[in-house]
Amino acid sequence: MEQVVETALGVITAEGYEALTMRRLAGALDTGPASLYAHVVNKADLDELLIGRLCAELVLPEPDPAAWGEQIRGVCAQLRDQYLKYPGISRAALAMAPTDLQTLRISEGLLAVLLAGGVAPQAAAWTVDALLLYVAAYCLEVSIARQRAAHDDDAWVLDRDELQRRLTALPAATFPHTTRYAAELTAGEGHDRFDFTLGLMIEGLGRS
């Protein structure tokens, strides 16, 4: 099973998650699809194994009521970095009903931190779902943007100056706020927007 997961991750690293099919994986393993199904039930099963493998690399903190917000940020940042190593893999985590123990370990760890921080159980449960959904969606968007930027015609999607130029060129009468605040709309380096959004979620819980 380890070889199956490692080979699948290799395919994703080289070609992106969209290239990973059961047939493609069987070819990379130099075996037939029938042999592969002896180890993996279907693509959904493979997806869960892959996400579980990435989750196994995360280090969970001992819940600290005085630092719960920073602990949540830290776990989410670890998961983000794992997803971004493998282009598009976070798509596999979307709409997943996890049964893999490593994936459940992360949910358990996040829930423990939130509860230690005084967040009510129902709010904590939904926050875990929201956090995991946001991290997966953020990483998927980054992966798609990077993929598009690899083509000359779409390179502007990661060019902040070009995006700002396009926004300011809009008719001001129709888009007064977009043209005026184009710099703010396109601002941010690295994972600034990611950190900002996590901050909104954490601060919102702190006020509830």
C-alpha positions as CSV (number, residue, x, y, z in Angstrom):
1,M,0.0,0.0,0.0
2,E,2.9,2.4,0.8
3,Q,4.2,2.0,-2.8
4,V,0.8,2.8,-4.2
5,V,0.5,6.0,-2.2
6,E,4.1,7.1,-2.9
7,T,3.6,6.5,-6.6
8,A,0.4,8.4,-6.7
9,L,2.0,11.3,-5.0
10,G,4.8,11.2,-7.5
11,V,2.3,11.4,-10.4
12,I,0.7,14.4,-8.7
13,T,4.0,16.1,-8.2
14,A,5.0,15.7,-11.8
15,E,1.6,16.1,-13.6
16,G,-0.9,17.5,-11.1
17,Y,-3.8,15.9,-9.3
18,E,-6.0,16.0,-12.4
19,A,-3.7,13.6,-14.1
20,L,-4.1,11.0,-11.4
21,T,-6.5,8.2,-12.6
22,M,-6.6,4.6,-11.6
23,R,-5.3,3.7,-15.1
24,R,-2.5,6.3,-14.9
25,L,-1.5,5.0,-11.5
26,A,-1.5,1.4,-12.7
27,G,0.8,2.4,-15.5
28,A,3.2,4.1,-13.2
29,L,3.2,1.0,-11.0
30,D,3.8,-1.1,-14.1
31,T,0.8,-3.2,-13.4
32,G,-2.8,-3.6,-14.6
33,P,-5.9,-1.8,-13.1
34,A,-7.2,-5.2,-11.9
35,S,-4.1,-5.7,-9.8
36,L,-4.4,-2.1,-8.4
37,Y,-7.9,-2.7,-7.3
38,A,-6.6,-5.5,-5.1
39,H,-5.1,-2.7,-2.9
40,V,-7.4,0.2,-3.5
41,V,-11.2,-0.1,-3.8
42,N,-11.7,3.0,-6.1
43,K,-10.5,6.5,-6.7
44,A,-12.3,7.8,-3.6
45,D,-10.5,5.2,-1.5
46,L,-7.2,6.3,-3.0
47,D,-8.1,10.0,-2.4
48,E,-8.6,9.3,1.3
49,L,-5.4,7.4,1.6
50,L,-3.5,10.3,0.0
51,I,-5.1,12.9,2.3
52,G,-4.4,10.7,5.3
53,R,-0.8,10.4,4.3
54,L,-0.4,14.2,4.2
55,C,-2.2,14.5,7.5
56,A,0.1,12.0,9.1
57,E,2.9,14.6,8.7
58,L,1.2,17.2,10.8
59,V,2.2,17.8,14.4
60,L,-0.7,18.6,16.7
61,P,-0.1,20.8,19.7
62,E,-1.1,20.1,23.3
63,P,-4.2,22.3,23.7
64,D,-3.4,25.5,25.5
65,P,-6.3,27.8,26.5
66,A,-3.9,30.8,26.5
67,A,-2.7,30.2,22.9
68,W,-5.5,28.4,21.2
69,G,-5.8,30.9,18.3
70,E,-2.1,30.6,17.4
71,Q,-2.4,26.8,17.7
72,I,-5.2,26.8,15.2
73,R,-3.2,29.0,12.8
74,G,-0.3,26.6,13.2
75,V,-2.1,23.4,12.3
76,C,-3.9,25.1,9.4
77,A,-0.6,26.4,8.1
78,Q,1.0,22.9,8.3
79,L,-1.9,21.5,6.3
80,R,-1.7,24.3,3.8
81,D,1.9,23.6,3.2
82,Q,1.3,19.9,2.8
83,Y,-1.4,20.4,0.2
84,L,0.7,22.9,-1.8
85,K,3.5,20.4,-2.2
86,Y,1.2,18.4,-4.5
87,P,-0.6,20.5,-7.1
88,G,-4.4,20.3,-6.8
89,I,-4.4,17.5,-4.3
90,S,-6.7,19.4,-1.9
91,R,-9.5,18.7,-4.4
92,A,-9.5,15.2,-3.0
93,A,-10.3,16.6,0.5
94,L,-13.4,18.4,-0.6
95,A,-16.8,16.7,0.1
96,M,-14.9,13.9,1.8
97,A,-16.5,11.9,4.6
98,P,-13.2,10.9,6.2
99,T,-12.7,7.5,7.8
100,D,-8.9,7.5,7.6
101,L,-7.5,7.6,11.2
102,Q,-4.9,10.2,10.3
103,T,-7.4,12.5,8.8
104,L,-9.7,12.1,11.8
105,R,-6.7,12.8,14.0
106,I,-6.5,16.3,12.6
107,S,-10.2,17.0,13.2
108,E,-9.9,15.6,16.7
109,G,-6.8,17.8,17.4
110,L,-8.5,21.0,16.1
111,L,-11.6,20.3,18.1
112,A,-9.6,19.8,21.2
113,V,-7.8,23.1,20.8
114,L,-11.1,25.0,20.1
115,L,-12.8,23.5,23.2
116,A,-9.7,24.3,25.3
117,G,-10.1,27.9,24.1
118,G,-13.6,28.0,25.5
119,V,-15.5,27.7,22.2
120,A,-18.9,26.1,22.6
121,P,-19.1,22.5,21.3
122,Q,-21.5,23.2,18.4
123,A,-19.5,26.3,17.3
124,A,-16.3,24.3,17.6
125,A,-17.6,21.4,15.5
126,W,-18.7,23.7,12.7
127,T,-15.5,25.7,12.9
128,V,-13.4,22.5,12.3
129,D,-15.4,21.9,9.2
130,A,-15.1,25.5,8.0
131,L,-11.3,25.6,8.7
132,L,-10.6,22.4,6.8
133,L,-12.9,23.5,3.9
134,Y,-11.2,26.9,3.7
135,V,-7.6,25.4,3.7
136,A,-8.6,22.9,1.0
137,A,-10.3,25.6,-1.2
138,Y,-7.4,28.1,-0.7
139,C,-4.8,25.5,-1.8
140,L,-6.9,24.4,-4.8
141,E,-7.2,28.0,-5.9
142,V,-3.5,28.6,-5.6
143,S,-2.7,25.4,-7.5
144,I,-5.1,26.4,-10.3
145,A,-3.6,29.9,-10.5
146,R,-0.1,28.5,-10.7
147,Q,-1.1,26.0,-13.4
148,R,-2.6,28.8,-15.5
149,A,0.4,31.1,-14.9
150,A,2.5,28.4,-16.5
151,H,1.0,29.3,-19.8
152,D,2.0,32.6,-21.3
153,D,-1.5,33.7,-22.2
154,D,-2.6,33.3,-18.6
155,A,0.6,34.5,-16.8
156,W,-1.2,37.7,-15.7
157,V,-3.2,35.8,-13.1
158,L,-0.2,35.9,-10.8
159,D,1.0,39.3,-11.9
160,R,-0.4,41.8,-9.3
161,D,0.6,44.9,-11.3
162,E,-1.2,43.6,-14.4
163,L,-4.3,42.7,-12.4
164,Q,-4.3,46.1,-10.8
165,R,-4.0,47.7,-14.2
166,R,-7.0,45.8,-15.5
167,L,-9.1,46.8,-12.5
168,T,-8.2,50.5,-12.7
169,A,-8.9,50.5,-16.4
170,L,-12.6,49.6,-15.7
171,P,-15.1,52.4,-16.3
172,A,-15.1,54.3,-13.0
173,A,-18.8,55.3,-13.3
174,T,-19.8,51.6,-13.2
175,F,-17.1,50.4,-10.8
176,P,-16.3,53.3,-8.6
177,H,-15.1,51.3,-5.6
178,T,-13.2,48.7,-7.6
179,T,-11.2,51.3,-9.5
180,R,-10.5,53.4,-6.4
181,Y,-9.4,50.5,-4.3
182,A,-7.7,48.4,-6.9
183,A,-4.4,48.5,-4.9
184,E,-6.2,47.1,-1.8
185,L,-8.0,44.5,-3.8
186,T,-4.8,43.2,-5.2
187,A,-2.6,43.6,-2.1
188,G,-0.9,40.8,-0.2
189,E,2.3,38.8,-0.4
190,G,2.7,35.1,0.1
191,H,0.0,33.8,2.3
192,D,-1.2,37.2,3.7
193,R,-4.8,36.6,2.6
194,F,-4.8,33.1,4.1
195,D,-3.6,34.5,7.4
196,F,-6.1,37.3,7.3
197,T,-9.1,34.9,6.7
198,L,-8.0,32.6,9.5
199,G,-7.7,35.7,11.7
200,L,-11.3,36.7,10.9
201,M,-12.6,33.2,11.9
202,I,-10.6,33.0,15.1
203,E,-11.4,36.6,16.2
204,G,-15.1,36.0,15.4
205,L,-15.1,33.0,17.8
206,G,-13.4,35.0,20.4
207,R,-16.2,37.6,20.3
208,S,-19.0,35.0,20.3
